Amino acid sequence: MRIVFSATGMKAAPWLAGLREALPGAEVLEWQPGAPPADYGVVWAPPQAFIDEQPGLKALFNLGAGVDALLRLALPPGLQVVRLDDAGMAVQMAEFVCHALIRHFRELDAYERDIEAGTWSYRKPRDRAECPVGIMGLGVLGARVAQAVQQFEFPVRGWSRSPRALPGVECFAGADQLDAFLAGTRVLVCLLPLTSETENILNQRTLSRLLPGAFLINVARGAHLVEADLLALLDSGQMAGAALDVFRTEPLPAGHPFWTHPRITVTPHTSARTLREATIVQVAAKLQALERGEPIAGVVETKRGY
């Protein structure tokens, strides 16, 4: 069995060593143009040339939960694409979202500005019941975030493409229920996969449906958000702020208004990073299951995009 590795922006050596240790019977090599044909690919943002040179792959393992970049390539018909289920990302996402939520709810940014100015200030405590948190996307990551947010006693709502049921979460599904979901949400968390249906879903119309003084946390993909619409809603006072971890262009270009906007917090796409050891364990287990002819989790429906 031959496994070929291609991951843009990652150091190959530790991945190759880990995969060889986890799969001692396999030949594991880094892809270079002209590499021999392989049985499986382990990839992150590979070039089209990789796909073109590996027409016989049985499956392609993506080193992340989001597969939008991979699905933009011309993939052979029937190629099985497998995404990560979790591999340590869900708990990272939960702590990141909770941090952004609590920082906003407790007005810690305002306190920080006062402290820098030498001002000892006081703000009236807010009522959690008036700050319902709405989570768009209720997959593995969204479900874990919902569970974490409930621990701080915020009302939690969820919206997904198809119906889901999560304990303690008021769930909505489909386009027909999107407006009702938004109308009862004050803090909106985007964890949707990026597809043709969800691109630009965070726009003037949808964001305006939120409760007054709404706050946006986008930890999914930058292309979900119409940037000019968010800026207009913040400047008008209709929305209170945003915590943005993902952007249409990454790194965020110098001079972009998000860098300096007083109501926007920017982080460099770090809400949930791929953890190498946990990822290798998951990929190896799934690959071995496929070799035994067993079903695995995380197989992407390419037409749906996730």
ChimeraX commands (.cxc) that place a marker at each C-alpha (Angstrom):
marker #1 position 0.00,0.00,0.00 radius 0.5
marker #1 position 1.37,3.41,-0.99 radius 0.5
marker #1 position 0.29,6.69,0.61 radius 0.5
marker #1 position 1.26,10.03,-0.89 radius 0.5
marker #1 position 1.27,13.23,1.20 radius 0.5
marker #1 position 0.75,16.77,-0.11 radius 0.5
marker #1 position -0.01,19.61,2.31 radius 0.5
marker #1 position 0.56,23.22,1.33 radius 0.5
marker #1 position 1.98,25.29,4.18 radius 0.5
marker #1 position 2.84,22.32,6.40 radius 0.5
marker #1 position 6.24,20.77,7.11 radius 0.5
marker #1 position 6.08,17.32,5.58 radius 0.5
marker #1 position 8.76,15.55,7.64 radius 0.5
marker #1 position 6.87,15.13,10.95 radius 0.5
marker #1 position 3.72,14.07,9.12 radius 0.5
marker #1 position 5.60,11.48,7.09 radius 0.5
marker #1 position 7.30,10.12,10.22 radius 0.5
marker #1 position 4.01,9.91,12.10 radius 0.5
marker #1 position 2.16,8.20,9.28 radius 0.5
marker #1 position 4.99,5.67,8.83 radius 0.5
marker #1 position 4.91,4.87,12.53 radius 0.5
marker #1 position 1.11,4.49,12.57 radius 0.5
marker #1 position 1.07,2.44,9.35 radius 0.5
marker #1 position 4.26,0.34,9.44 radius 0.5
marker #1 position 3.21,-1.82,6.51 radius 0.5
marker #1 position 2.68,1.11,4.17 radius 0.5
marker #1 position 5.01,3.07,1.92 radius 0.5
marker #1 position 4.53,6.76,2.77 radius 0.5
marker #1 position 6.11,9.43,0.59 radius 0.5
marker #1 position 5.84,13.15,-0.04 radius 0.5
marker #1 position 4.36,14.03,-3.39 radius 0.5
marker #1 position 6.58,15.62,-5.98 radius 0.5
marker #1 position 5.72,16.00,-9.67 radius 0.5
marker #1 position 6.23,12.63,-11.31 radius 0.5
marker #1 position 5.74,10.66,-8.09 radius 0.5
marker #1 position 4.58,7.04,-8.56 radius 0.5
marker #1 position 0.85,6.28,-8.38 radius 0.5
marker #1 position -0.51,5.78,-4.87 radius 0.5
marker #1 position -3.47,4.06,-3.24 radius 0.5
marker #1 position -4.38,6.88,-0.86 radius 0.5
marker #1 position -3.70,10.59,-0.57 radius 0.5
marker #1 position -3.33,12.63,2.63 radius 0.5
marker #1 position -3.64,16.29,1.72 radius 0.5
marker #1 position -4.24,19.89,2.61 radius 0.5
marker #1 position -4.80,22.33,-0.27 radius 0.5
marker #1 position -2.94,20.21,-2.84 radius 0.5
marker #1 position -2.32,21.58,-6.35 radius 0.5
marker #1 position -4.39,20.41,-9.29 radius 0.5
marker #1 position -1.27,18.67,-10.61 radius 0.5
marker #1 position -1.39,16.31,-7.63 radius 0.5
marker #1 position -4.92,15.25,-8.53 radius 0.5
marker #1 position -4.08,14.94,-12.21 radius 0.5
marker #1 position -1.09,12.68,-11.51 radius 0.5
marker #1 position -2.93,10.41,-9.08 radius 0.5
marker #1 position -5.98,9.14,-10.99 radius 0.5
marker #1 position -6.01,5.77,-9.21 radius 0.5
marker #1 position -6.50,6.97,-5.64 radius 0.5
marker #1 position -9.02,4.98,-3.61 radius 0.5
marker #1 position -9.61,7.85,-1.18 radius 0.5
marker #1 position -8.36,11.32,-0.38 radius 0.5
marker #1 position -7.97,12.23,3.31 radius 0.5
marker #1 position -8.28,15.95,4.01 radius 0.5
marker #1 position -6.31,17.33,6.97 radius 0.5
marker #1 position -9.18,19.44,8.23 radius 0.5
marker #1 position -12.95,19.55,8.63 radius 0.5
marker #1 position -13.53,22.06,5.82 radius 0.5
marker #1 position -13.15,20.68,2.29 radius 0.5
marker #1 position -14.19,23.72,0.23 radius 0.5
marker #1 position -10.67,24.32,-1.14 radius 0.5
marker #1 position -10.33,20.67,-2.09 radius 0.5
marker #1 position -13.69,20.53,-3.83 radius 0.5
marker #1 position -12.73,23.48,-6.03 radius 0.5
marker #1 position -10.26,21.16,-7.78 radius 0.5
marker #1 position -11.26,18.92,-10.68 radius 0.5
marker #1 position -11.55,15.60,-8.86 radius 0.5
marker #1 position -12.00,12.27,-10.65 radius 0.5
marker #1 position -15.61,11.03,-10.61 radius 0.5
marker #1 position -16.25,8.71,-7.70 radius 0.5
marker #1 position -13.12,9.65,-5.73 radius 0.5
marker #1 position -13.94,9.27,-2.04 radius 0.5
marker #1 position -13.08,12.40,-0.03 radius 0.5
marker #1 position -12.76,12.01,3.74 radius 0.5
marker #1 position -12.64,14.93,6.18 radius 0.5
marker #1 position -11.57,15.01,9.81 radius 0.5
marker #1 position -14.39,14.46,12.29 radius 0.5
marker #1 position -12.70,16.22,15.19 radius 0.5
marker #1 position -9.07,15.28,15.97 radius 0.5
marker #1 position -8.92,17.83,18.80 radius 0.5
marker #1 position -10.52,20.69,16.85 radius 0.5
marker #1 position -13.94,20.67,18.54 radius 0.5
marker #1 position -12.66,21.56,22.01 radius 0.5
marker #1 position -10.46,24.30,20.53 radius 0.5
marker #1 position -13.43,25.73,18.68 radius 0.5
marker #1 position -15.59,25.60,21.80 radius 0.5
marker #1 position -13.06,27.45,23.95 radius 0.5
marker #1 position -12.44,30.05,21.22 radius 0.5
marker #1 position -16.13,30.79,20.72 radius 0.5
marker #1 position -16.79,30.91,24.47 radius 0.5
marker #1 position -13.88,33.30,24.92 radius 0.5
marker #1 position -15.21,35.64,22.21 radius 0.5
marker #1 position -18.76,35.38,23.56 radius 0.5
marker #1 position -17.81,36.09,27.17 radius 0.5
marker #1 position -15.42,38.88,26.22 radius 0.5
marker #1 position -18.29,40.60,24.43 radius 0.5
marker #1 position -20.97,39.82,27.02 radius 0.5
marker #1 position -18.84,40.98,29.96 radius 0.5
marker #1 position -17.69,44.07,28.02 radius 0.5
marker #1 position -14.06,43.24,28.65 radius 0.5
marker #1 position -12.89,45.22,25.61 radius 0.5
marker #1 position -14.49,48.35,27.07 radius 0.5
marker #1 position -12.88,47.70,30.45 radius 0.5
marker #1 position -9.52,47.25,28.74 radius 0.5
marker #1 position -9.84,50.61,27.00 radius 0.5
marker #1 position -10.76,52.26,30.29 radius 0.5
marker #1 position -7.77,50.70,32.05 radius 0.5
marker #1 position -5.43,51.92,29.31 radius 0.5
marker #1 position -6.85,55.42,29.92 radius 0.5
marker #1 position -6.39,55.08,33.68 radius 0.5
marker #1 position -10.14,54.97,34.34 radius 0.5
marker #1 position -11.72,52.80,37.05 radius 0.5
marker #1 position -15.13,52.09,35.51 radius 0.5
marker #1 position -18.31,50.14,36.25 radius 0.5
marker #1 position -20.90,48.65,33.92 radius 0.5
marker #1 position -24.25,47.22,34.87 radius 0.5
marker #1 position -24.29,43.40,34.61 radius 0.5
marker #1 position -26.21,42.05,31.64 radius 0.5
marker #1 position -28.96,39.44,31.73 radius 0.5
marker #1 position -28.01,36.19,29.98 radius 0.5
marker #1 position -31.64,35.56,29.13 radius 0.5
marker #1 position -31.48,38.62,26.85 radius 0.5
marker #1 position -28.42,37.30,25.01 radius 0.5
marker #1 position -29.49,34.17,23.12 radius 0.5
marker #1 position -26.64,32.59,21.16 radius 0.5
marker #1 position -27.44,31.23,17.71 radius 0.5
marker #1 position -25.12,28.69,16.11 radius 0.5
marker #1 position -25.24,28.21,12.34 radius 0.5
marker #1 position -24.03,24.70,11.58 radius 0.5
marker #1 position -24.70,21.81,13.96 radius 0.5
marker #1 position -22.14,19.25,12.88 radius 0.5
marker #1 position -19.39,17.89,15.14 radius 0.5
marker #1 position -17.92,21.34,15.81 radius 0.5
marker #1 position -21.24,23.16,16.13 radius 0.5
marker #1 position -22.66,20.57,18.52 radius 0.5
marker #1 position -19.56,20.84,20.74 radius 0.5
marker #1 position -19.78,24.64,20.76 radius 0.5
marker #1 position -23.48,24.49,21.67 radius 0.5
marker #1 position -22.69,22.18,24.57 radius 0.5
marker #1 position -19.97,24.51,25.85 radius 0.5
marker #1 position -22.08,27.67,25.58 radius 0.5
marker #1 position -24.85,26.03,27.60 radius 0.5
marker #1 position -22.45,25.65,30.53 radius 0.5
marker #1 position -22.52,29.45,30.91 radius 0.5
marker #1 position -26.35,29.42,30.97 radius 0.5
marker #1 position -26.94,31.36,27.76 radius 0.5
marker #1 position -30.04,30.39,25.79 radius 0.5
marker #1 position -28.77,28.43,22.77 radius 0.5
marker #1 position -30.38,28.18,19.35 radius 0.5
marker #1 position -29.14,26.25,16.35 radius 0.5
marker #1 position -29.72,26.29,12.60 radius 0.5
marker #1 position -28.71,23.66,10.07 radius 0.5
marker #1 position -29.56,22.67,6.51 radius 0.5
marker #1 position -31.41,19.55,7.64 radius 0.5
marker #1 position -33.24,18.96,10.94 radius 0.5
marker #1 position -31.13,18.19,14.00 radius 0.5
marker #1 position -32.01,17.59,17.64 radius 0.5
marker #1 position -29.54,18.59,20.37 radius 0.5
marker #1 position -30.26,18.56,24.12 radius 0.5
marker #1 position -31.04,22.02,25.42 radius 0.5
marker #1 position -30.83,23.66,21.98 radius 0.5
marker #1 position -33.80,25.22,20.18 radius 0.5
marker #1 position -33.19,23.87,16.68 radius 0.5
marker #1 position -34.23,25.30,13.33 radius 0.5
marker #1 position -33.62,23.87,9.88 radius 0.5
marker #1 position -33.79,24.85,6.24 radius 0.5
marker #1 position -34.33,28.11,4.41 radius 0.5
marker #1 position -37.92,28.38,5.65 radius 0.5
marker #1 position -36.81,28.59,9.29 radius 0.5
marker #1 position -33.71,30.77,8.87 radius 0.5
marker #1 position -35.45,34.09,9.53 radius 0.5
marker #1 position -37.12,32.77,12.69 radius 0.5
marker #1 position -33.76,31.53,13.91 radius 0.5
marker #1 position -32.08,34.89,13.26 radius 0.5
marker #1 position -34.92,36.94,14.78 radius 0.5
marker #1 position -34.34,35.42,18.22 radius 0.5
marker #1 position -30.52,35.56,18.15 radius 0.5
marker #1 position -28.29,38.26,19.63 radius 0.5
marker #1 position -24.89,36.56,19.29 radius 0.5
marker #1 position -24.51,34.73,15.98 radius 0.5
marker #1 position -21.82,32.06,15.59 radius 0.5
marker #1 position -21.08,30.86,12.05 radius 0.5
marker #1 position -19.79,27.29,11.81 radius 0.5
marker #1 position -21.27,26.40,8.44 radius 0.5
marker #1 position -19.42,24.53,5.72 radius 0.5
marker #1 position -18.72,26.74,2.72 radius 0.5
marker #1 position -20.87,25.71,-0.24 radius 0.5
marker #1 position -22.57,27.51,-3.11 radius 0.5
marker #1 position -25.66,27.75,-0.88 radius 0.5
marker #1 position -23.87,29.25,2.14 radius 0.5
marker #1 position -21.47,31.65,0.40 radius 0.5
marker #1 position -22.40,35.25,1.32 radius 0.5
marker #1 position -25.04,34.02,3.78 radius 0.5
marker #1 position -23.93,36.64,6.31 radius 0.5
marker #1 position -25.20,39.69,4.47 radius 0.5
marker #1 position -27.19,42.85,5.04 radius 0.5
marker #1 position -30.53,41.04,4.90 radius 0.5
marker #1 position -29.68,38.17,7.25 radius 0.5
marker #1 position -27.62,40.18,9.72 radius 0.5
marker #1 position -30.36,42.82,9.91 radius 0.5
marker #1 position -32.77,40.12,11.10 radius 0.5
marker #1 position -30.78,39.66,14.32 radius 0.5
marker #1 position -31.83,41.26,17.59 radius 0.5
marker #1 position -30.65,44.87,18.04 radius 0.5
marker #1 position -27.06,45.20,19.21 radius 0.5
marker #1 position -26.12,41.84,17.73 radius 0.5
marker #1 position -22.62,40.42,17.75 radius 0.5
marker #1 position -21.11,38.15,15.09 radius 0.5
marker #1 position -18.50,35.42,15.64 radius 0.5
marker #1 position -17.29,33.95,12.33 radius 0.5
marker #1 position -15.02,30.93,12.71 radius 0.5
marker #1 position -16.08,29.12,9.53 radius 0.5
marker #1 position -14.93,30.71,6.24 radius 0.5
marker #1 position -14.40,34.30,5.16 radius 0.5
marker #1 position -16.56,33.86,2.07 radius 0.5
marker #1 position -19.64,33.42,4.27 radius 0.5
marker #1 position -19.51,37.13,5.08 radius 0.5
marker #1 position -20.25,40.12,2.86 radius 0.5
marker #1 position -17.67,42.40,4.43 radius 0.5
marker #1 position -19.13,45.74,3.32 radius 0.5
marker #1 position -22.53,44.79,4.77 radius 0.5
marker #1 position -21.04,44.06,8.18 radius 0.5
marker #1 position -19.12,47.34,8.20 radius 0.5
marker #1 position -22.27,49.29,7.34 radius 0.5
marker #1 position -24.29,47.61,10.10 radius 0.5
marker #1 position -21.56,48.26,12.67 radius 0.5
marker #1 position -21.16,51.90,11.66 radius 0.5
marker #1 position -24.93,52.46,11.82 radius 0.5
marker #1 position -25.04,51.05,15.36 radius 0.5
marker #1 position -27.45,48.26,14.44 radius 0.5
marker #1 position -24.79,45.68,15.32 radius 0.5
marker #1 position -22.53,45.96,18.36 radius 0.5
marker #1 position -19.43,44.18,17.09 radius 0.5
marker #1 position -17.77,41.15,15.59 radius 0.5
marker #1 position -15.02,38.65,16.31 radius 0.5
marker #1 position -13.60,37.43,13.00 radius 0.5
marker #1 position -11.13,34.57,12.66 radius 0.5
marker #1 position -11.53,33.91,8.92 radius 0.5
marker #1 position -11.38,36.19,5.89 radius 0.5
marker #1 position -11.89,36.20,2.14 radius 0.5
marker #1 position -8.19,36.86,1.64 radius 0.5
marker #1 position -5.72,35.34,4.10 radius 0.5
marker #1 position -3.51,36.75,5.46 radius 0.5
marker #1 position -5.79,39.75,5.86 radius 0.5
marker #1 position -4.34,42.44,3.56 radius 0.5
marker #1 position -2.61,45.47,5.03 radius 0.5
marker #1 position -4.93,48.44,5.10 radius 0.5
marker #1 position -8.09,46.34,5.29 radius 0.5
marker #1 position -10.68,48.18,7.45 radius 0.5
marker #1 position -11.11,45.14,9.71 radius 0.5
marker #1 position -7.62,45.74,11.14 radius 0.5
marker #1 position -8.52,49.04,12.75 radius 0.5
marker #1 position -12.30,49.01,13.18 radius 0.5
marker #1 position -13.02,49.69,16.89 radius 0.5
marker #1 position -15.83,47.12,17.02 radius 0.5
marker #1 position -14.04,44.25,15.28 radius 0.5
marker #1 position -11.61,41.79,16.84 radius 0.5
marker #1 position -9.35,40.01,14.36 radius 0.5
marker #1 position -7.47,36.74,14.86 radius 0.5
marker #1 position -5.35,34.90,12.23 radius 0.5
marker #1 position -7.51,31.84,11.45 radius 0.5
marker #1 position -6.49,30.16,14.67 radius 0.5
marker #1 position -9.81,29.15,16.27 radius 0.5
marker #1 position -9.20,25.41,15.71 radius 0.5
marker #1 position -5.88,24.14,14.40 radius 0.5
marker #1 position -5.15,20.67,13.08 radius 0.5
marker #1 position -3.38,18.66,15.82 radius 0.5
marker #1 position -0.89,16.39,14.09 radius 0.5
marker #1 position -0.78,13.44,16.48 radius 0.5
marker #1 position -4.55,13.16,16.89 radius 0.5
marker #1 position -5.06,13.61,13.15 radius 0.5
marker #1 position -2.60,10.86,12.26 radius 0.5
marker #1 position -4.34,8.45,14.64 radius 0.5
marker #1 position -7.71,9.22,13.03 radius 0.5
marker #1 position -6.47,9.04,9.43 radius 0.5
marker #1 position -4.62,5.77,10.07 radius 0.5
marker #1 position -7.67,4.17,11.70 radius 0.5
marker #1 position -9.96,5.19,8.86 radius 0.5
marker #1 position -7.49,4.07,6.21 radius 0.5
marker #1 position -7.14,0.66,7.84 radius 0.5
marker #1 position -10.93,0.37,8.06 radius 0.5
marker #1 position -11.24,1.09,4.34 radius 0.5
marker #1 position -8.66,-1.57,3.60 radius 0.5
marker #1 position -10.81,-4.04,5.56 radius 0.5
marker #1 position -13.88,-2.97,3.59 radius 0.5
marker #1 position -15.54,-1.33,6.59 radius 0.5
marker #1 position -17.57,1.93,6.51 radius 0.5
marker #1 position -16.01,5.07,7.99 radius 0.5
marker #1 position -17.26,8.42,9.25 radius 0.5
marker #1 position -16.42,11.72,7.60 radius 0.5
marker #1 position -17.03,10.75,3.97 radius 0.5
marker #1 position -17.93,13.93,2.10 radius 0.5
marker #1 position -20.99,14.21,-0.10 radius 0.5
marker #1 position -19.23,16.16,-2.82 radius 0.5
marker #1 position -22.43,17.52,-4.37 radius 0.5
marker #1 position -23.44,19.03,-1.02 radius 0.5
marker #1 position -19.92,20.19,-0.23 radius 0.5
marker #1 position -19.58,18.55,3.20 radius 0.5
marker link #1:1,2 radius 0.2
marker link #1:2,3 radius 0.2
marker link #1:3,4 radius 0.2
marker link #1:4,5 radius 0.2
marker link #1:5,6 radius 0.2
marker link #1:6,7 radius 0.2
marker link #1:7,8 radius 0.2
marker link #1:8,9 radius 0.2
marker link #1:9,10 radius 0.2
marker link #1:10,11 radius 0.2
marker link #1:11,12 radius 0.2
marker link #1:12,13 radius 0.2
marker link #1:13,14 radius 0.2
marker link #1:14,15 radius 0.2
marker link #1:15,16 radius 0.2
marker link #1:16,17 radius 0.2
marker link #1:17,18 radius 0.2
marker link #1:18,19 radius 0.2
marker link #1:19,20 radius 0.2
marker link #1:20,21 radius 0.2
marker link #1:21,22 radius 0.2
marker link #1:22,23 radius 0.2
marker link #1:23,24 radius 0.2
marker link #1:24,25 radius 0.2
marker link #1:25,26 radius 0.2
marker link #1:26,27 radius 0.2
marker link #1:27,28 radius 0.2
marker link #1:28,29 radius 0.2
marker link #1:29,30 radius 0.2
marker link #1:30,31 radius 0.2
marker link #1:31,32 radius 0.2
marker link #1:32,33 radius 0.2
marker link #1:33,34 radius 0.2
marker link #1:34,35 radius 0.2
marker link #1:35,36 radius 0.2
marker link #1:36,37 radius 0.2
marker link #1:37,38 radius 0.2
marker link #1:38,39 radius 0.2
marker link #1:39,40 radius 0.2
marker link #1:40,41 radius 0.2
marker link #1:41,42 radius 0.2
marker link #1:42,43 radius 0.2
marker link #1:43,44 radius 0.2
marker link #1:44,45 radius 0.2
marker link #1:45,46 radius 0.2
marker link #1:46,47 radius 0.2
marker link #1:47,48 radius 0.2
marker link #1:48,49 radius 0.2
marker link #1:49,50 radius 0.2
marker link #1:50,51 radius 0.2
marker link #1:51,52 radius 0.2
marker link #1:52,53 radius 0.2
marker link #1:53,54 radius 0.2
marker link #1:54,55 radius 0.2
marker link #1:55,56 radius 0.2
marker link #1:56,57 radius 0.2
marker link #1:57,58 radius 0.2
marker link #1:58,59 radius 0.2
marker link #1:59,60 radius 0.2
marker link #1:60,61 radius 0.2
marker link #1:61,62 radius 0.2
marker link #1:62,63 radius 0.2
marker link #1:63,64 radius 0.2
marker link #1:64,65 radius 0.2
marker link #1:65,66 radius 0.2
marker link #1:66,67 radius 0.2
marker link #1:67,68 radius 0.2
marker link #1:68,69 radius 0.2
marker link #1:69,70 radius 0.2
marker link #1:70,71 radius 0.2
marker link #1:71,72 radius 0.2
marker link #1:72,73 radius 0.2
marker link #1:73,74 radius 0.2
marker link #1:74,75 radius 0.2
marker link #1:75,76 radius 0.2
marker link #1:76,77 radius 0.2
marker link #1:77,78 radius 0.2
marker link #1:78,79 radius 0.2
marker link #1:79,80 radius 0.2
marker link #1:80,81 radius 0.2
marker link #1:81,82 radius 0.2
marker link #1:82,83 radius 0.2
marker link #1:83,84 radius 0.2
marker link #1:84,85 radius 0.2
marker link #1:85,86 radius 0.2
marker link #1:86,87 radius 0.2
marker link #1:87,88 radius 0.2
marker link #1:88,89 radius 0.2
marker link #1:89,90 radius 0.2
marker link #1:90,91 radius 0.2
marker link #1:91,92 radius 0.2
marker link #1:92,93 radius 0.2
marker link #1:93,94 radius 0.2
marker link #1:94,95 radius 0.2
marker link #1:95,96 radius 0.2
marker link #1:96,97 radius 0.2
marker link #1:97,98 radius 0.2
marker link #1:98,99 radius 0.2
marker link #1:99,100 radius 0.2
marker link #1:100,101 radius 0.2
marker link #1:101,102 radius 0.2
marker link #1:102,103 radius 0.2
marker link #1:103,104 radius 0.2
marker link #1:104,105 radius 0.2
marker link #1:105,106 radius 0.2
marker link #1:106,107 radius 0.2
marker link #1:107,108 radius 0.2
marker link #1:108,109 radius 0.2
marker link #1:109,110 radius 0.2
marker link #1:110,111 radius 0.2
marker link #1:111,112 radius 0.2
marker link #1:112,113 radius 0.2
marker link #1:113,114 radius 0.2
marker link #1:114,115 radius 0.2
marker link #1:115,116 radius 0.2
marker link #1:116,117 radius 0.2
marker link #1:117,118 radius 0.2
marker link #1:118,119 radius 0.2
marker link #1:119,120 radius 0.2
marker link #1:120,121 radius 0.2
marker link #1:121,122 radius 0.2
marker link #1:122,123 radius 0.2
marker link #1:123,124 radius 0.2
marker link #1:124,125 radius 0.2
marker link #1:125,126 radius 0.2
marker link #1:126,127 radius 0.2
marker link #1:127,128 radius 0.2
marker link #1:128,129 radius 0.2
marker link #1:129,130 radius 0.2
marker link #1:130,131 radius 0.2
marker link #1:131,132 radius 0.2
marker link #1:132,133 radius 0.2
marker link #1:133,134 radius 0.2
marker link #1:134,135 radius 0.2
marker link #1:135,136 radius 0.2
marker link #1:136,137 radius 0.2
marker link #1:137,138 radius 0.2
marker link #1:138,139 radius 0.2
marker link #1:139,140 radius 0.2
marker link #1:140,141 radius 0.2
marker link #1:141,142 radius 0.2
marker link #1:142,143 radius 0.2
marker link #1:143,144 radius 0.2
marker link #1:144,145 radius 0.2
marker link #1:145,146 radius 0.2
marker link #1:146,147 radius 0.2
marker link #1:147,148 radius 0.2
marker link #1:148,149 radius 0.2
marker link #1:149,150 radius 0.2
marker link #1:150,151 radius 0.2
marker link #1:151,152 radius 0.2
marker link #1:152,153 radius 0.2
marker link #1:153,154 radius 0.2
marker link #1:154,155 radius 0.2
marker link #1:155,156 radius 0.2
marker link #1:156,157 radius 0.2
marker link #1:157,158 radius 0.2
marker link #1:158,159 radius 0.2
marker link #1:159,160 radius 0.2
marker link #1:160,161 radius 0.2
marker link #1:161,162 radius 0.2
marker link #1:162,163 radius 0.2
marker link #1:163,164 radius 0.2
marker link #1:164,165 radius 0.2
marker link #1:165,166 radius 0.2
marker link #1:166,167 radius 0.2
marker link #1:167,168 radius 0.2
marker link #1:168,169 radius 0.2
marker link #1:169,170 radius 0.2
marker link #1:170,171 radius 0.2
marker link #1:171,172 radius 0.2
marker link #1:172,173 radius 0.2
marker link #1:173,174 radius 0.2
marker link #1:174,175 radius 0.2
marker link #1:175,176 radius 0.2
marker link #1:176,177 radius 0.2
marker link #1:177,178 radius 0.2
marker link #1:178,179 radius 0.2
marker link #1:179,180 radius 0.2
marker link #1:180,181 radius 0.2
marker link #1:181,182 radius 0.2
marker link #1:182,183 radius 0.2
marker link #1:183,184 radius 0.2
marker link #1:184,185 radius 0.2
marker link #1:185,186 radius 0.2
marker link #1:186,187 radius 0.2
marker link #1:187,188 radius 0.2
marker link #1:188,189 radius 0.2
marker link #1:189,190 radius 0.2
marker link #1:190,191 radius 0.2
marker link #1:191,192 radius 0.2
marker link #1:192,193 radius 0.2
marker link #1:193,194 radius 0.2
marker link #1:194,195 radius 0.2
marker link #1:195,196 radius 0.2
marker link #1:196,197 radius 0.2
marker link #1:197,198 radius 0.2
marker link #1:198,199 radius 0.2
marker link #1:199,200 radius 0.2
marker link #1:200,201 radius 0.2
marker link #1:201,202 radius 0.2
marker link #1:202,203 radius 0.2
marker link #1:203,204 radius 0.2
marker link #1:204,205 radius 0.2
marker link #1:205,206 radius 0.2
marker link #1:206,207 radius 0.2
marker link #1:207,208 radius 0.2
marker link #1:208,209 radius 0.2
marker link #1:209,210 radius 0.2
marker link #1:210,211 radius 0.2
marker link #1:211,212 radius 0.2
marker link #1:212,213 radius 0.2
marker link #1:213,214 radius 0.2
marker link #1:214,215 radius 0.2
marker link #1:215,216 radius 0.2
marker link #1:216,217 radius 0.2
marker link #1:217,218 radius 0.2
marker link #1:218,219 radius 0.2
marker link #1:219,220 radius 0.2
marker link #1:220,221 radius 0.2
marker link #1:221,222 radius 0.2
marker link #1:222,223 radius 0.2
marker link #1:223,224 radius 0.2
marker link #1:224,225 radius 0.2
marker link #1:225,226 radius 0.2
marker link #1:226,227 radius 0.2
marker link #1:227,228 radius 0.2
marker link #1:228,229 radius 0.2
marker link #1:229,230 radius 0.2
marker link #1:230,231 radius 0.2
marker link #1:231,232 radius 0.2
marker link #1:232,233 radius 0.2
marker link #1:233,234 radius 0.2
marker link #1:234,235 radius 0.2
marker link #1:235,236 radius 0.2
marker link #1:236,237 radius 0.2
marker link #1:237,238 radius 0.2
marker link #1:238,239 radius 0.2
marker link #1:239,240 radius 0.2
marker link #1:240,241 radius 0.2
marker link #1:241,242 radius 0.2
marker link #1:242,243 radius 0.2
marker link #1:243,244 radius 0.2
marker link #1:244,245 radius 0.2
marker link #1:245,246 radius 0.2
marker link #1:246,247 radius 0.2
marker link #1:247,248 radius 0.2
marker link #1:248,249 radius 0.2
marker link #1:249,250 radius 0.2
marker link #1:250,251 radius 0.2
marker link #1:251,252 radius 0.2
marker link #1:252,253 radius 0.2
marker link #1:253,254 radius 0.2
marker link #1:254,255 radius 0.2
marker link #1:255,256 radius 0.2
marker link #1:256,257 radius 0.2
marker link #1:257,258 radius 0.2
marker link #1:258,259 radius 0.2
marker link #1:259,260 radius 0.2
marker link #1:260,261 radius 0.2
marker link #1:261,262 radius 0.2
marker link #1:262,263 radius 0.2
marker link #1:263,264 radius 0.2
marker link #1:264,265 radius 0.2
marker link #1:265,266 radius 0.2
marker link #1:266,267 radius 0.2
marker link #1:267,268 radius 0.2
marker link #1:268,269 radius 0.2
marker link #1:269,270 radius 0.2
marker link #1:270,271 radius 0.2
marker link #1:271,272 radius 0.2
marker link #1:272,273 radius 0.2
marker link #1:273,274 radius 0.2
marker link #1:274,275 radius 0.2
marker link #1:275,276 radius 0.2
marker link #1:276,277 radius 0.2
marker link #1:277,278 radius 0.2
marker link #1:278,279 radius 0.2
marker link #1:279,280 radius 0.2
marker link #1:280,281 radius 0.2
marker link #1:281,282 radius 0.2
marker link #1:282,283 radius 0.2
marker link #1:283,284 radius 0.2
marker link #1:284,285 radius 0.2
marker link #1:285,286 radius 0.2
marker link #1:286,287 radius 0.2
marker link #1:287,288 radius 0.2
marker link #1:288,289 radius 0.2
marker link #1:289,290 radius 0.2
marker link #1:290,291 radius 0.2
marker link #1:291,292 radius 0.2
marker link #1:292,293 radius 0.2
marker link #1:293,294 radius 0.2
marker link #1:294,295 radius 0.2
marker link #1:295,296 radius 0.2
marker link #1:296,297 radius 0.2
marker link #1:297,298 radius 0.2
marker link #1:298,299 radius 0.2
marker link #1:299,300 radius 0.2
marker link #1:300,301 radius 0.2
marker link #1:301,302 radius 0.2
marker link #1:302,303 radius 0.2
marker link #1:303,304 radius 0.2
marker link #1:304,305 radius 0.2
marker link #1:305,306 radius 0.2
view
